[in-house]
Amino acid sequence: MAEHAEDADNHSPRTERAADVDWRRVKDQGVLLLAGVVRWAGLIFAAILVLHVIFVVGSANPANGIVSWMRGWADTLAIGFKDLFQPDDEKLRVLVNYGVAALFWLIVSSILARIIRRLGGAATS
């Protein structure tokens, strides 16, 4: 009976489950998740900027809640690109400056995601 008790303790389901964890896979999944979040954030930022450009070029009602919300976010996300070029036409100014900012976010998020994957050593498939 005592032998059975010892064997039961050495092969408990809790011990086997802990030993079955593939920590490399867990790390790879975490790295890929972080890289994915960075990439999606860049895509969302670019989409907000592009929507703002569409609203301005399309002469959307600036008093509309959606348009003003997008303008607020786009102004924040445009960072230093907001007044980079100064053509006389306001629509052209918004198209060029906010378009460049959208490209910036797409490029930067792509590069950061790639760096995260490489530094994290995640296998990309």
Backbone hydrogen bonds in HBPLUS format (Angstrom, degrees):
<---DONOR---> <-ACCEPTOR-->    atom                        ^
c    i                          cat <-CA-CA->   ^        H-A-AA   ^      H-
h    n   atom  resd res      DA  || num        DHA   H-A  angle D-A-AA Bond
n    s   type  num  typ     dist DA aas  dist angle  dist       angle   num
A0005-ALA N   A0001-MET O   3.17 MM   4  6.50 152.1  2.26 148.0 155.1     1
A0006-GLU N   A0002-ALA O   3.12 MM   4  6.43 155.1  2.19 146.7 152.6     2
A0007-ASP N   A0003-GLU O   3.01 MM   4  6.28 166.6  2.03 155.2 158.3     3
A0008-ALA N   A0004-HIS O   2.99 MM   4  6.11 154.1  2.06 145.1 152.3     4
A0009-ASP N   A0005-ALA O   3.11 MM   4  6.35 147.4  2.22 141.4 149.3     5
A0010-ASN N   A0006-GLU O   3.09 MM   4  6.39 154.5  2.15 151.2 157.9     6
A0011-HIS N   A0007-ASP O   3.21 MM   4  6.30 138.2  2.39 144.4 153.6     7
A0016-GLU N   A0012-SER O   3.23 MM   4  6.56 164.1  2.26 156.7 161.0     8
A0017-ARG N   A0013-PRO O   3.01 MM   4  6.12 160.9  2.05 148.0 152.8     9
A0018-ALA N   A0014-ARG O   3.17 MM   4  6.35 158.6  2.22 146.2 151.4    10
A0019-ALA N   A0015-THR O   3.12 MM   4  6.32 151.9  2.20 146.2 153.6    11
A0020-ASP N   A0016-GLU O   3.12 MM   4  6.26 129.4  2.38 140.5 153.3    12
A0020-ASP N   A0017-ARG O   3.20 MM   3  5.13 137.1  2.39  94.9 106.6    13
A0025-ARG N   A0022-ASP O   3.09 MM   3  5.43 120.1  2.46 104.0 117.7    14
A0026-VAL N   A0022-ASP O   3.07 MM   4  6.43 154.9  2.14 149.2 157.0    15
A0027-LYS N   A0023-TRP O   2.89 MM   4  6.06 160.7  1.93 146.3 151.1    16
A0028-ASP N   A0024-ARG O   2.87 MM   4  6.09 162.0  1.91 147.5 152.8    17
A0029-GLN N   A0025-ARG O   2.89 MM   4  6.07 158.0  1.94 148.3 154.0    18
A0030-GLY N   A0026-VAL O   2.98 MM   4  6.22 154.1  2.04 145.9 153.1    19
A0031-VAL N   A0027-LYS O   2.86 MM   4  6.12 159.7  1.90 155.4 160.9    20
A0032-LEU N   A0028-ASP O   2.88 MM   4  6.05 166.3  1.90 150.6 154.7    21
A0033-LEU N   A0029-GLN O   2.87 MM   4  5.97 147.6  1.98 140.5 149.9    22
A0034-LEU N   A0030-GLY O   2.94 MM   4  6.16 162.9  1.97 148.1 152.2    23
A0035-ALA N   A0031-VAL O   2.90 MM   4  6.15 163.5  1.93 153.2 158.0    24
A0036-GLY N   A0032-LEU O   2.88 MM   4  5.98 150.6  1.96 139.9 148.3    25
A0037-VAL N   A0033-LEU O   2.88 MM   4  6.16 154.0  1.95 150.9 157.8    26
A0038-VAL N   A0034-LEU O   3.02 MM   4  6.29 161.1  2.06 151.4 156.0    27
A0039-ARG N   A0035-ALA O   2.99 MM   4  6.18 159.7  2.03 145.7 151.5    28
A0040-TRP N   A0036-GLY O   2.85 MM   4  6.05 164.5  1.88 152.1 156.2    29
A0041-ALA N   A0037-VAL O   2.88 MM   4  6.02 153.8  1.95 146.6 154.1    30
A0042-GLY N   A0038-VAL O   3.10 MM   4  6.36 159.4  2.15 148.1 152.6    31
A0043-LEU N   A0039-ARG O   3.03 MM   4  6.35 152.1  2.11 145.8 153.9    32
A0044-ILE N   A0040-TRP O   2.86 MM   4  6.08 158.4  1.91 152.3 157.8    33
A0045-PHE N   A0041-ALA O   2.88 MM   4  6.09 163.2  1.91 153.4 158.1    34
A0046-ALA N   A0042-GLY O   2.97 MM   4  6.11 162.4  2.00 145.4 150.3    35
A0047-ALA N   A0043-LEU O   2.89 MM   4  6.07 152.6  1.96 143.2 151.3    36
A0048-ILE N   A0044-ILE O   2.97 MM   4  6.22 155.7  2.03 151.2 156.7    37
A0049-LEU N   A0045-PHE O   3.09 MM   4  6.39 160.4  2.13 149.4 154.5    38
A0050-VAL N   A0046-ALA O   2.89 MM   4  6.11 159.1  1.93 151.9 157.8    39
A0051-LEU N   A0047-ALA O   2.87 MM   4  6.05 159.7  1.91 149.1 154.7    40
A0052-HIS N   A0048-ILE O   3.00 MM   4  6.23 154.0  2.07 145.2 152.3    41
A0053-VAL N   A0049-LEU O   3.02 MM   4  6.35 155.5  2.08 146.1 152.5    42
A0054-ILE N   A0050-VAL O   2.90 MM   4  6.21 160.1  1.94 152.1 157.4    43
A0055-PHE N   A0051-LEU O   2.86 MM   4  6.12 158.7  1.91 151.1 156.7    44
A0056-VAL N   A0052-HIS O   2.95 MM   4  6.21 158.5  2.00 151.8 157.2    45
A0057-VAL N   A0053-VAL O   2.84 MM   4  5.95 174.4  1.84 160.9 162.2    46
A0058-GLY N   A0054-ILE O   2.82 MM   4  5.66 149.6  1.91 141.3 150.5    47
A0060-ALA N   A0055-PHE O   2.78 MM   5  4.91 177.8  1.78 158.2 157.5    48
A0059-SER N   A0056-VAL O   3.08 MM   3  5.08 161.8  2.12 105.6 110.3    49
A0064-ASN N   A0061-ASN O   3.10 MM   3  5.52 161.1  2.14 113.9 119.8    50
A0068-SER N   A0064-ASN O   2.93 MM   4  6.12 165.3  1.95 157.3 161.6    51
A0069-TRP N   A0065-GLY O   2.90 MM   4  5.96 151.7  1.98 142.5 150.9    52
A0070-MET N   A0066-ILE O   2.89 MM   4  6.10 164.2  1.92 151.4 155.5    53
A0071-ARG N   A0067-VAL O   2.91 MM   4  6.09 153.9  1.98 144.6 152.4    54
A0072-GLY N   A0068-SER O   3.00 MM   4  6.19 158.4  2.04 145.2 149.9    55
A0073-TRP N   A0069-TRP O   3.11 MM   4  6.43 164.3  2.13 152.6 156.0    56
A0074-ALA N   A0070-MET O   2.73 MM   4  5.83 162.2  1.76 152.6 158.9    57
A0075-ASP N   A0071-ARG O   2.84 MM   4  5.94 157.0  1.89 149.0 154.6    58
A0076-THR N   A0072-GLY O   3.26 MM   4  6.48 151.7  2.34 138.5 145.5    59
A0077-LEU N   A0073-TRP O   2.84 MM   4  6.10 160.8  1.88 155.1 160.8    60
A0078-ALA N   A0074-ALA O   2.84 MM   4  5.81 133.0  2.07 145.6 156.0    61
A0081-PHE N   A0078-ALA O   2.76 MM   3  5.37 149.2  1.85 154.5 154.3    62
A0084-LEU N   A0081-PHE O   3.26 MM   3  4.92 173.5  2.27 107.9 106.5    63
A0093-ARG N   A0089-ASP O   2.96 MM   4  6.21 154.9  2.02 149.8 157.7    64
A0094-VAL N   A0090-GLU O   2.93 MM   4  6.21 162.1  1.96 154.8 158.1    65
A0095-LEU N   A0091-LYS O   2.92 MM   4  6.05 162.8  1.95 146.7 152.2    66
A0096-VAL N   A0092-LEU O   2.92 MM   4  6.06 170.0  1.93 154.1 156.0    67
A0097-ASN N   A0093-ARG O   2.96 MM   4  5.96 163.9  1.98 152.3 155.3    68
A0098-TYR N   A0094-VAL O   2.96 MM   4  5.53 152.3  2.04 138.5 147.3    69
A0099-GLY N   A0095-LEU O   3.00 MM   4  5.48 134.2  2.21 122.7 135.5    70
A0100-VAL N   A0096-VAL O   2.91 MM   4  6.03 153.9  1.98 145.9 152.0    71
A0101-ALA N   A0097-ASN O   3.07 MM   4  6.33 152.4  2.15 139.4 147.3    72
A0102-ALA N   A0098-TYR O   2.92 MM   4  6.14 149.2  2.02 139.5 147.3    73
A0103-LEU N   A0099-GLY O   3.02 MM   4  6.32 160.5  2.06 148.0 152.7    74
A0104-PHE N   A0100-VAL O   2.86 MM   4  6.11 153.3  1.94 146.6 154.7    75
A0105-TRP N   A0101-ALA O   3.03 MM   4  6.36 160.6  2.07 151.3 154.1    76
A0106-LEU N   A0102-ALA O   3.05 MM   4  6.34 158.3  2.09 150.2 156.3    77
A0107-ILE N   A0103-LEU O   2.90 MM   4  6.09 166.9  1.92 156.2 159.4    78
A0108-VAL N   A0104-PHE O   2.81 MM   4  5.92 172.9  1.82 159.9 162.5    79
A0109-SER N   A0105-TRP O   2.97 MM   4  5.82 162.4  2.01 140.4 146.1    80
A0110-SER N   A0106-LEU O   3.13 MM   4  6.12 150.5  2.22 136.7 144.8    81
A0111-ILE N   A0107-ILE O   2.96 MM   4  6.19 162.9  1.99 153.5 157.9    82
A0112-LEU N   A0108-VAL O   2.84 MM   4  6.02 167.1  1.86 154.8 158.7    83
A0113-ALA N   A0109-SER O   2.94 MM   4  5.97 157.0  1.99 141.1 147.5    84
A0114-ARG N   A0110-SER O   3.04 MM   4  6.24 156.2  2.10 144.5 150.9    85
A0115-ILE N   A0111-ILE O   2.91 MM   4  6.18 157.0  1.96 151.0 157.6    86
A0116-ILE N   A0112-LEU O   2.87 MM   4  6.06 162.3  1.90 151.9 156.6    87
A0117-ARG N   A0113-ALA O   3.00 MM   4  6.23 160.8  2.04 147.0 151.9    88
A0118-ARG N   A0114-ARG O   2.96 MM   4  6.19 158.8  2.00 148.1 154.1    89
A0119-LEU N   A0115-ILE O   2.80 MM   4  5.94 174.4  1.80 160.7 162.5    90
A0120-GLY N   A0116-ILE O   2.89 MM   4  5.80 148.9  1.98 141.3 150.6    91
A0121-GLY N   A0117-ARG O   3.05 MM   4  6.02 114.2  2.50 130.1 144.4    92
A0122-ALA N   A0117-ARG O   3.13 MM   5  5.38 143.4  2.27 152.0 157.7    93
A0121-GLY N   A0118-ARG O   3.11 MM   3  5.05 145.7  2.23  95.8 106.2    94
